[in-house]
Amino acid sequence: MGKKFVCFISIVGLLILGVAACGNSEGSVSSKQSDSVAADGNSLTITATNFQFNSQTYKVPAGKELTIHFKSKEGHHGIKIEGTNIDIKGEGSAKVTFKPGTYKISCNVFCGSGHAKMQSKIVAE
């Protein structure tokens, strides 16, 4: 009985830590727009916090190679950008050239109860 109880408590503790890794679900998704492309137009930094990215929309130039930098300020996150080969888990960078259009960004690391709402987009013009 003692070993089963310790095992049960350990599992519950790990589950609580896993859900808490991204914070709580009280954070709301920001509605701010952002031109997060660096002044030289060669890079874009996307930052994740509890269940949101630092912008709902990122505007980037189409047809120009761009380095995407991904950082996680709170919790453990990643990004997948549909229509590209960008799939970063944790922090990292990748190069991409966008064709004109809109690209959906989503968190690709399960981060808790707000994970499904963790989305944004890139608009390449």
BAFI-177984 format. One record per residue (C-alpha): z, x, y; residue in three letters. Coordinates in pm, 1 decimal, padded with zeros to 6 digits, always signed. Example, Ala and Ser with C-alpha at 12.3 -4.5 7.8 and 13.67 -1.06 7.14 Angstrom:
REM BAFI-177984
+----------+----------+----------+------+
!        w !        u !        v ! resn !
+----------+----------+----------+------+
! +00780.0 ! +01230.0 ! -00450.0 !  Ala !
! +00714.0 ! +01367.0 ! -00106.0 !  Ser !
+----------+----------+----------+------+
This chain:
REM BAFI-177984
+----------+----------+----------+------+
!        w !        u !        v ! resn !
+----------+----------+----------+------+
! +00000.0 ! +00000.0 ! +00000.0 !  Met !
! +00085.3 ! +00282.4 ! +00243.9 !  Gly !
! -00255.2 ! +00453.2 ! +00205.7 !  Lys !
! -00441.8 ! +00124.9 ! +00251.9 !  Lys !
! -00245.9 ! +00047.7 ! +00567.4 !  Phe !
! -00311.8 ! +00392.4 ! +00717.9 !  Val !
! -00681.1 ! +00360.6 ! +00630.6 !  Cys !
! -00696.7 ! +00013.7 ! +00787.4 !  Phe !
! -00526.0 ! +00131.4 ! +01107.8 !  Ile !
! -00761.1 ! +00431.9 ! +01126.0 !  Ser !
! -01070.0 ! +00212.3 ! +01095.3 !  Ile !
! -00943.6 ! -00032.6 ! +01358.1 !  Val !
! -00866.7 ! +00258.3 ! +01591.3 !  Gly !
! -01216.0 ! +00404.1 ! +01548.9 !  Leu !
! -01374.3 ! +00065.9 ! +01617.5 !  Leu !
! -01170.1 ! +00025.4 ! +01935.1 !  Ile !
! -01269.1 ! +00373.5 ! +02051.6 !  Leu !
! -01635.1 ! +00300.9 ! +01977.4 !  Gly !
! -01639.3 ! -00018.5 ! +02182.9 !  Val !
! -01434.8 ! +00138.7 ! +02462.3 !  Ala !
! -01670.5 ! +00437.7 ! +02487.1 !  Ala !
! -01883.7 ! +00249.9 ! +02737.5 !  Cys !
! -01599.9 ! +00083.5 ! +02921.9 !  Gly !
! -01543.4 ! -00285.6 ! +02951.0 !  Asn !
! -01783.4 ! -00573.6 ! +02997.3 !  Ser !
! -01661.6 ! -00651.9 ! +03347.7 !  Glu !
! -01922.8 ! -00425.8 ! +03509.1 !  Gly !
! -02214.2 ! -00617.4 ! +03648.3 !  Ser !
! -02572.8 ! -00504.2 ! +03649.0 !  Val !
! -02673.1 ! -00366.9 ! +03983.5 !  Ser !
! -02956.8 ! -00539.8 ! +04162.0 !  Ser !
! -03032.7 ! -00250.9 ! +04391.6 !  Lys !
! -03382.7 ! -00110.2 ! +04418.3 !  Gln !
! -03422.2 ! +00264.5 ! +04423.4 !  Ser !
! -03684.9 ! +00523.1 ! +04491.7 !  Asp !
! -03519.1 ! +00787.2 ! +04275.9 !  Ser !
! -03815.7 ! +01021.5 ! +04269.2 !  Val !
! -03729.5 ! +01360.5 ! +04415.5 !  Ala !
! -03871.6 ! +01452.8 ! +04754.4 !  Ala !
! -04132.5 ! +01674.0 ! +04584.6 !  Asp !
! -04245.5 ! +01376.2 ! +04373.9 !  Gly !
! -04214.1 ! +01573.6 ! +04048.9 !  Asn !
! -03893.9 ! +01435.6 ! +03897.7 !  Ser !
! -03695.1 ! +01117.8 ! +03845.3 !  Leu !
! -03324.8 ! +01108.6 ! +03761.3 !  Thr !
! -03193.6 ! +00804.9 ! +03575.8 !  Ile !
! -02815.5 ! +00777.3 ! +03550.2 !  Thr !
! -02623.7 ! +00545.5 ! +03317.4 !  Ala !
! -02275.3 ! +00405.8 ! +03370.8 !  Thr !
! -02091.3 ! +00123.4 ! +03196.6 !  Asn !
! -02368.2 ! -00113.7 ! +03083.8 !  Phe !
! -02609.5 ! -00037.9 ! +03367.3 !  Gln !
! -02851.8 ! +00214.7 ! +03506.6 !  Phe !
! -02827.9 ! +00334.1 ! +03866.4 !  Asn !
! -03126.2 ! +00115.7 ! +03962.5 !  Ser !
! -03299.6 ! -00199.7 ! +03840.5 !  Gln !
! -03641.2 ! -00061.2 ! +03940.8 !  Thr !
! -03767.6 ! +00294.1 ! +03973.9 !  Tyr !
! -04095.8 ! +00346.1 ! +04161.1 !  Lys !
! -04300.3 ! +00648.2 ! +04058.7 !  Val !
! -04651.1 ! +00777.0 ! +04129.2 !  Pro !
! -04912.7 ! +00695.5 ! +03864.1 !  Ala !
! -05133.9 ! +00971.2 ! +03724.4 !  Gly !
! -04897.3 ! +01255.8 ! +03811.3 !  Lys !
! -04684.4 ! +01451.1 ! +03564.1 !  Glu !
! -04318.9 ! +01364.1 ! +03618.6 !  Leu !
! -04002.4 ! +01504.7 ! +03464.7 !  Thr !
! -03751.2 ! +01234.0 ! +03371.6 !  Ile !
! -03390.0 ! +01356.2 ! +03378.2 !  His !
! -03135.2 ! +01132.4 ! +03205.8 !  Phe !
! -02759.9 ! +01157.9 ! +03267.7 !  Lys !
! -02465.0 ! +00953.1 ! +03145.4 !  Ser !
! -02173.4 ! +00929.5 ! +03390.4 !  Lys !
! -01964.6 ! +00686.5 ! +03181.9 !  Glu !
! -01979.5 ! +00625.0 ! +02808.7 !  Gly !
! -02244.9 ! +00744.7 ! +02567.2 !  His !
! -02597.5 ! +00618.9 ! +02639.3 !  His !
! -02963.0 ! +00705.9 ! +02602.7 !  Gly !
! -03300.5 ! +00576.8 ! +02719.2 !  Ile !
! -03617.3 ! +00457.8 ! +02557.9 !  Lys !
! -03914.9 ! +00388.1 ! +02782.7 !  Ile !
! -04162.3 ! +00148.5 ! +02622.5 !  Glu !
! -04524.2 ! +00259.7 ! +02626.3 !  Gly !
! -04423.8 ! +00627.5 ! +02628.4 !  Thr !
! -04282.9 ! +00880.1 ! +02383.1 !  Asn !
! -03958.9 ! +00908.4 ! +02582.8 !  Ile !
! -03659.4 ! +00851.0 ! +02357.3 !  Asp !
! -03356.6 ! +01046.7 ! +02482.6 !  Ile !
! -03018.8 ! +00999.5 ! +02313.2 !  Lys !
! -02739.8 ! +01147.7 ! +02519.7 !  Gly !
! -02845.0 ! +01356.4 ! +02818.1 !  Glu !
! -03178.6 ! +01530.6 ! +02846.2 !  Gly !
! -03518.2 ! +01558.5 ! +03009.7 !  Ser !
! -03877.4 ! +01479.8 ! +02918.5 !  Ala !
! -04217.7 ! +01506.7 ! +03086.3 !  Lys !
! -04452.9 ! +01210.3 ! +03116.6 !  Val !
! -04757.8 ! +01094.9 ! +03309.9 !  Thr !
! -04752.1 ! +00721.7 ! +03375.9 !  Phe !
! -05062.2 ! +00508.1 ! +03400.7 !  Lys !
! -05036.7 ! +00230.4 ! +03660.8 !  Pro !
! -04810.2 ! -00045.5 ! +03532.8 !  Gly !
! -04455.7 ! -00152.6 ! +03457.4 !  Thr !
! -04250.7 ! +00014.8 ! +03184.5 !  Tyr !
! -03929.6 ! -00129.6 ! +03036.8 !  Lys !
! -03630.9 ! +00104.6 ! +03008.8 !  Ile !
! -03352.5 ! +00023.8 ! +02763.4 !  Ser !
! -03042.0 ! +00197.1 ! +02633.1 !  Cys !
! -03114.6 ! +00325.5 ! +02282.6 !  Asn !
! -02754.9 ! +00413.1 ! +02188.1 !  Val !
! -02529.6 ! +00119.5 ! +02097.2 !  Phe !
! -02260.5 ! +00130.4 ! +02365.4 !  Cys !
! -02060.1 ! -00188.9 ! +02326.7 !  Gly !
! -02066.8 ! -00552.5 ! +02427.7 !  Ser !
! -02297.6 ! -00504.7 ! +02730.6 !  Gly !
! -02554.6 ! -00292.2 ! +02543.9 !  His !
! -02823.6 ! -00562.2 ! +02516.4 !  Ala !
! -02819.5 ! -00618.3 ! +02894.0 !  Lys !
! -02865.4 ! -00249.0 ! +02971.0 !  Met !
! -03226.3 ! -00258.2 ! +03090.0 !  Gln !
! -03429.7 ! -00149.0 ! +03387.7 !  Ser !
! -03795.0 ! -00077.5 ! +03464.2 !  Lys !
! -04028.8 ! +00183.8 ! +03600.6 !  Ile !
! -04317.1 ! +00074.2 ! +03822.3 !  Val !
! -04597.4 ! +00329.4 ! +03840.6 !  Ala !
! -04832.5 ! +00283.6 ! +04137.4 !  Glu !
+----------+----------+----------+------+
